[in-house]
Amino acid sequence: MEKTEYRAVIKFFVLEGLSATEIHTKMVKVLKESAPSFPTVHRWVLEFKRGRTSVEDEPRSGRPKSATTPEIIEQVYDIVCKDPSLTKREIADTIGISAERVLHILHE
């Protein structure tokens, strides 16, 4: 199941008047290991009780995760092939992405 589907189930049970504990118990009974954790269920129960209606993620500020495009991956590959002694920071500065993104690309 996708997270929006989990949230829809939680929302339904909140509308039925169930507590977070009851909802989590039912989800674990049906979904077993793939059920969301109790803190996740509890957080969403509170959200729906506060009046939230959407099960979708809210828009977030910040830079979009566009640094792992095929073009960027190819650039990282080309740079590493030309000079394998470069640090992740040097690669990141050359391409204009974060060092964390470079590390992610290199590990993948």
Backbone as ProteinMPNN parsed JSONL, in Angstrom:
{"seq_chain_A": "MEKTEYRAVIKFFVLEGLSATEIHTKMVKVLKESAPSFPTVHRWVLEFKRGRTSVEDEPRSGRPKSATTPEIIEQVYDIVCKDPSLTKREIADTIGISAERVLHILHE", "coords_chain_A": {"N_chain_A": [[0.832, -1.191, 0.0], [0.361, 2.279, -0.601], [1.429, 5.336, 1.007], [-0.626, 7.239, 0.973], [-2.84, 5.657, 0.783], [-2.792, 4.3, 3.235], [-3.28, 6.487, 4.868], [-5.867, 7.157, 4.054], [-7.307, 4.986, 5.021], [-6.883, 5.334, 7.769], [-8.144, 7.806, 8.079], [-10.793, 7.094, 7.49], [-11.356, 5.359, 9.654], [-11.066, 7.176, 11.757], [-13.242, 8.832, 11.256], [-15.175, 7.0, 11.86], [-14.944, 6.984, 14.539], [-12.976, 5.613, 15.965], [-10.156, 5.03, 18.143], [-6.634, 5.925, 18.109], [-5.112, 3.753, 18.96], [-6.896, 1.607, 18.557], [-7.22, 1.764, 15.793], [-4.594, 1.299, 14.89], [-4.211, -1.312, 15.841], [-6.122, -2.74, 14.295], [-5.064, -2.284, 11.739], [-2.559, -3.541, 11.897], [-3.404, -6.151, 12.285], [-4.508, -6.775, 9.8], [-2.6, -5.895, 7.858], [-0.169, -6.774, 8.737], [3.355, -6.889, 8.874], [3.641, -4.746, 7.15], [2.134, -2.683, 8.031], [1.632, 0.722, 9.091], [3.636, 2.397, 11.596], [2.805, 2.781, 15.119], [3.255, 5.477, 16.1], [3.039, 6.891, 13.656], [0.389, 6.362, 12.871], [-0.915, 7.538, 15.049], [-0.129, 10.249, 14.771], [-1.43, 10.904, 12.345], [-4.087, 10.445, 13.064], [-4.46, 12.52, 14.884], [-4.101, 14.681, 13.114], [-6.355, 14.413, 11.391], [-8.392, 14.661, 13.247], [-8.065, 17.295, 13.924], [-9.155, 18.51, 11.796], [-8.098, 18.212, 9.275], [-8.473, 17.277, 5.882], [-7.343, 16.24, 3.585], [-5.48, 13.477, 2.278], [-3.148, 13.598, 1.044], [0.339, 14.591, 0.721], [1.425, 17.69, 2.062], [2.422, 20.622, 0.267], [5.898, 21.368, 0.204], [8.425, 23.628, 1.251], [11.561, 24.64, -0.155], [14.325, 23.244, -1.992], [13.559, 21.35, -4.864], [13.82, 17.792, -5.36], [15.669, 17.383, -7.722], [18.131, 16.69, -8.434], [18.975, 14.167, -9.037], [18.84, 13.335, -11.717], [19.018, 11.582, -14.869], [20.891, 12.927, -16.463], [22.481, 14.356, -14.616], [23.534, 12.23, -13.151], [25.081, 11.049, -15.132], [26.931, 13.109, -15.54], [28.268, 13.107, -13.059], [29.382, 10.549, -13.18], [31.103, 10.856, -15.435], [32.894, 12.806, -14.453], [34.076, 11.455, -12.291], [35.286, 9.346, -13.642], [37.235, 10.724, -15.105], [38.803, 11.912, -13.11], [39.38, 10.234, -10.466], [40.242, 10.924, -7.953], [38.988, 13.118, -6.913], [37.125, 14.845, -4.376], [33.889, 14.364, -2.818], [32.757, 16.839, -2.305], [34.13, 18.501, -4.103], [33.22, 17.446, -6.522], [30.503, 17.994, -6.226], [30.508, 20.823, -6.133], [31.422, 21.357, -8.713], [29.338, 20.434, -10.34], [27.114, 21.609, -9.216], [25.381, 20.636, -7.266], [24.326, 19.166, -4.115], [26.705, 17.835, -1.739], [25.777, 15.621, -0.415], [23.928, 14.598, -2.25], [25.669, 13.871, -4.285], [27.059, 11.825, -2.98], [24.944, 10.033, -2.633], [24.395, 9.393, -5.331], [26.814, 8.197, -6.057], [26.808, 5.953, -4.418], [24.626, 4.574, -5.369]], "CA_chain_A": [[0.0, 0.0, 0.0], [1.061, 3.558, -0.574], [1.119, 6.088, 2.226], [-1.933, 7.899, 0.874], [-3.847, 4.634, 1.059], [-2.791, 4.136, 4.694], [-3.926, 7.668, 5.44], [-7.301, 7.073, 3.772], [-7.846, 4.011, 5.978], [-6.874, 6.004, 9.074], [-9.195, 8.825, 8.041], [-12.074, 6.398, 7.572], [-11.561, 4.891, 11.022], [-11.275, 8.362, 12.601], [-14.635, 9.225, 11.045], [-15.985, 5.993, 12.546], [-14.819, 7.229, 15.969], [-11.997, 4.744, 16.605], [-8.956, 5.669, 18.698], [-5.388, 5.597, 17.403], [-4.742, 2.388, 19.35], [-7.797, 0.678, 17.862], [-6.9, 1.815, 14.357], [-3.313, 0.622, 14.689], [-4.434, -2.747, 16.058], [-6.816, -3.266, 13.112], [-4.162, -2.249, 10.587], [-1.551, -4.587, 12.089], [-4.09, -7.432, 12.102], [-4.71, -7.014, 8.368], [-1.427, -5.612, 7.03], [1.007, -7.414, 9.363], [4.587, -6.086, 8.955], [3.597, -3.558, 6.299], [1.293, -1.657, 8.663], [2.405, 1.863, 9.592], [3.939, 2.354, 13.032], [1.809, 3.452, 15.952], [3.408, 6.946, 16.065], [2.517, 7.407, 12.39], [-1.074, 6.319, 12.97], [-1.316, 8.538, 16.043], [0.044, 11.58, 14.178], [-2.483, 11.135, 11.356], [-5.357, 10.552, 13.783], [-4.512, 13.908, 15.377], [-4.294, 15.566, 11.96], [-7.746, 14.33, 10.93], [-9.257, 15.201, 14.302], [-7.92, 18.755, 13.876], [-9.89, 19.025, 10.651], [-7.464, 17.961, 7.979], [-9.289, 16.423, 5.033], [-6.532, 15.651, 2.526], [-4.553, 12.403, 2.622], [-1.938, 13.873, 0.256], [1.372, 15.389, 1.374], [1.35, 19.132, 1.877], [3.59, 21.14, -0.457], [6.995, 21.737, 1.084], [9.347, 24.619, 0.71], [12.909, 24.124, -0.35], [14.737, 22.829, -3.32], [13.011, 20.058, -5.265], [14.823, 16.75, -5.569], [15.874, 17.23, -9.16], [19.56, 16.492, -8.634], [19.273, 12.797, -9.423], [18.361, 13.081, -13.071], [20.007, 10.812, -15.646], [21.959, 13.817, -16.935], [23.364, 14.634, -13.483], [24.236, 10.975, -12.862], [26.104, 10.907, -16.17], [27.983, 14.094, -15.255], [29.055, 12.593, -11.927], [30.154, 9.417, -13.715], [32.18, 11.377, -16.293], [33.886, 13.483, -13.612], [34.805, 10.44, -11.516], [36.142, 8.605, -14.574], [38.357, 11.577, -15.488], [39.671, 12.148, -11.955], [38.793, 9.525, -9.334], [40.747, 11.427, -6.67], [38.197, 14.267, -6.458], [36.247, 14.619, -3.228], [32.47, 14.563, -3.145], [32.522, 18.285, -2.269], [34.633, 19.05, -5.37], [32.279, 17.023, -7.563], [29.263, 18.737, -5.991], [30.724, 22.206, -6.551], [31.559, 21.379, -10.164], [28.039, 20.215, -10.983], [26.12, 22.503, -8.638], [24.438, 19.902, -6.423], [24.859, 18.989, -2.772], [27.634, 16.721, -1.539], [24.95, 14.47, -0.039], [23.369, 14.052, -3.487], [26.786, 13.202, -4.96], [27.28, 10.581, -2.253], [23.831, 9.152, -2.984], [24.603, 8.942, -6.717], [27.961, 7.291, -6.08], [26.436, 4.697, -3.768], [23.673, 3.867, -6.22]], "C_chain_A": [[0.869, 1.243, 0.0], [0.615, 4.353, 0.644], [-0.226, 6.815, 2.149], [-3.067, 6.907, 1.131], [-3.942, 4.354, 2.557], [-3.571, 5.282, 5.335], [-5.438, 7.647, 5.215], [-7.98, 6.093, 4.733], [-7.938, 4.646, 7.36], [-7.992, 7.034, 9.139], [-10.571, 8.185, 8.192], [-12.361, 5.967, 9.008], [-11.741, 6.05, 12.006], [-12.724, 8.819, 12.482], [-15.612, 8.248, 11.714], [-15.903, 6.153, 14.069], [-13.821, 6.346, 16.693], [-10.807, 5.55, 17.12], [-7.738, 5.25, 17.881], [-4.969, 4.165, 17.716], [-5.603, 1.36, 18.621], [-7.491, 0.617, 16.365], [-5.615, 1.049, 14.083], [-3.467, -0.89, 14.841], [-5.097, -3.383, 14.837], [-5.871, -3.319, 11.904], [-3.095, -3.331, 10.692], [-2.169, -5.962, 11.843], [-4.218, -7.77, 10.618], [-3.408, -6.924, 7.577], [-0.135, -6.247, 7.538], [2.191, -6.444, 9.409], [4.534, -4.806, 8.129], [2.701, -2.448, 6.864], [2.166, -0.495, 9.122], [2.615, 1.735, 11.101], [2.85, 3.074, 13.823], [2.004, 4.965, 15.96], [2.88, 7.582, 14.773], [0.995, 7.442, 12.412], [-1.561, 7.412, 13.913], [-1.235, 9.952, 15.473], [-1.082, 11.887, 13.194], [-3.868, 11.197, 11.993], [-5.517, 11.981, 14.295], [-4.76, 14.889, 14.243], [-5.758, 15.581, 11.519], [-8.716, 14.86, 11.981], [-9.191, 16.728, 14.351], [-8.623, 19.36, 12.664], [-9.249, 18.818, 9.304], [-8.348, 17.01, 7.174], [-8.471, 15.69, 3.976], [-5.636, 14.538, 3.066], [-3.227, 12.567, 1.866], [-0.935, 14.66, 1.098], [1.133, 16.86, 1.085], [2.559, 19.576, 1.063], [4.65, 21.601, 0.541], [7.856, 22.791, 0.42], [10.705, 23.966, 0.528], [13.133, 23.676, -1.774], [14.124, 21.474, -3.671], [14.125, 19.046, -5.511], [14.974, 16.481, -7.057], [17.328, 16.922, -9.471], [19.903, 15.08, -9.086], [18.649, 12.463, -10.77], [19.411, 12.249, -13.813], [21.179, 11.672, -16.135], [22.972, 14.1, -15.821], [24.18, 13.39, -13.141], [25.361, 10.763, -13.872], [27.257, 11.891, -15.951], [28.878, 13.618, -14.122], [29.951, 11.459, -12.406], [31.349, 9.894, -14.541], [33.281, 12.027, -15.461], [34.73, 12.472, -12.85], [35.733, 9.631, -12.418], [37.379, 9.405, -14.96], [39.337, 11.778, -14.343], [39.066, 11.5, -10.708], [39.259, 10.037, -7.969], [39.957, 12.621, -6.136], [37.328, 13.89, -5.262], [34.795, 14.833, -3.651], [32.129, 16.043, -3.152], [32.978, 18.92, -3.579], [33.7, 18.684, -6.531], [30.993, 17.834, -7.455], [29.398, 20.178, -6.471], [30.82, 22.342, -8.068], [30.21, 21.301, -10.859], [26.975, 21.183, -10.472], [25.024, 21.781, -7.874], [25.071, 19.715, -5.052], [25.81, 17.793, -2.714], [26.876, 15.456, -1.149], [24.357, 13.788, -1.267], [24.45, 13.314, -4.266], [27.025, 11.857, -4.309], [26.191, 9.559, -2.586], [24.02, 8.562, -4.386], [25.739, 7.927, -6.77], [27.633, 5.947, -5.445], [25.453, 3.893, -4.602], [24.403, 3.288, -7.403]], "O_chain_A": [[1.976, 1.247, 0.539], [-0.432, 4.084, 1.234], [-0.892, 6.985, 3.17], [-4.125, 7.281, 1.636], [-5.039, 4.191, 3.092], [-4.402, 5.076, 6.219], [-6.202, 8.069, 6.083], [-9.092, 6.342, 5.2], [-8.954, 4.512, 8.043], [-8.705, 7.123, 10.139], [-11.414, 8.682, 8.939], [-13.46, 6.177, 9.521], [-12.483, 5.925, 12.98], [-13.36, 9.153, 13.481], [-16.725, 8.62, 12.084], [-16.681, 5.546, 14.805], [-13.812, 6.323, 17.923], [-10.495, 6.62, 16.596], [-7.811, 4.333, 17.063], [-4.519, 3.443, 16.827], [-5.091, 0.357, 18.125], [-7.506, -0.454, 15.759], [-5.552, 0.244, 13.154], [-2.911, -1.655, 14.053], [-4.676, -4.451, 14.392], [-5.883, -4.286, 11.143], [-2.758, -3.971, 9.696], [-1.529, -6.837, 11.259], [-4.053, -8.926, 10.228], [-3.137, -7.77, 6.725], [0.877, -6.252, 6.836], [2.067, -5.327, 9.911], [5.301, -3.877, 8.381], [2.535, -1.399, 6.24], [3.319, -0.702, 9.5], [1.86, 1.047, 11.788], [2.08, 3.864, 13.277], [1.02, 5.695, 15.841], [2.338, 8.687, 14.8], [0.384, 8.436, 12.017], [-2.513, 8.127, 13.602], [-2.146, 10.758, 15.662], [-1.63, 12.989, 13.198], [-4.734, 11.927, 11.511], [-6.583, 12.58, 14.157], [-5.543, 15.826, 14.393], [-6.331, 16.648, 11.301], [-9.746, 15.443, 11.641], [-10.148, 17.38, 14.769], [-8.681, 20.582, 12.522], [-9.812, 19.217, 8.285], [-8.903, 16.055, 7.718], [-8.875, 14.62, 3.52], [-5.101, 14.64, 4.17], [-2.304, 11.769, 2.033], [-1.311, 15.316, 2.069], [0.693, 17.227, -0.004], [3.622, 18.962, 1.163], [4.329, 22.156, 1.591], [7.993, 22.836, -0.803], [10.947, 22.861, 1.013], [12.246, 23.728, -2.625], [14.165, 20.549, -2.86], [15.251, 19.424, -5.835], [14.474, 15.486, -7.58], [17.721, 16.894, -10.637], [21.041, 14.831, -9.485], [18.006, 11.426, -10.929], [20.575, 12.225, -13.412], [22.315, 11.202, -16.211], [24.18, 14.084, -16.058], [25.378, 13.484, -12.874], [26.461, 10.348, -13.508], [28.421, 11.544, -16.153], [30.102, 13.711, -14.211], [31.136, 11.415, -12.078], [32.466, 9.404, -14.373], [34.465, 11.825, -15.73], [35.95, 12.608, -12.769], [36.838, 9.27, -12.012], [38.457, 8.834, -15.126], [40.549, 11.815, -14.555], [38.32, 12.149, -9.975], [38.725, 9.624, -6.94], [40.221, 13.09, -5.029], [36.858, 12.757, -5.154], [34.516, 15.408, -4.703], [31.282, 16.467, -3.94], [32.288, 19.789, -4.113], [33.428, 19.507, -7.405], [30.458, 18.304, -8.459], [28.504, 20.697, -7.141], [30.352, 23.327, -8.639], [29.96, 22.005, -11.838], [26.048, 21.536, -11.2], [23.882, 22.238, -7.828], [26.233, 20.069, -4.853], [25.729, 16.871, -3.526], [27.28, 14.35, -1.507], [24.285, 12.561, -1.33], [24.191, 12.258, -4.843], [27.179, 10.851, -5.002], [26.474, 8.379, -2.795], [23.823, 7.364, -4.591], [25.633, 6.91, -7.455], [28.13, 4.913, -5.89], [25.45, 2.664, -4.547], [23.787, 2.647, -8.254]]}, "name": "protein", "num_of_chains": 1, "seq": "MEKTEYRAVIKFFVLEGLSATEIHTKMVKVLKESAPSFPTVHRWVLEFKRGRTSVEDEPRSGRPKSATTPEIIEQVYDIVCKDPSLTKREIADTIGISAERVLHILHE"}
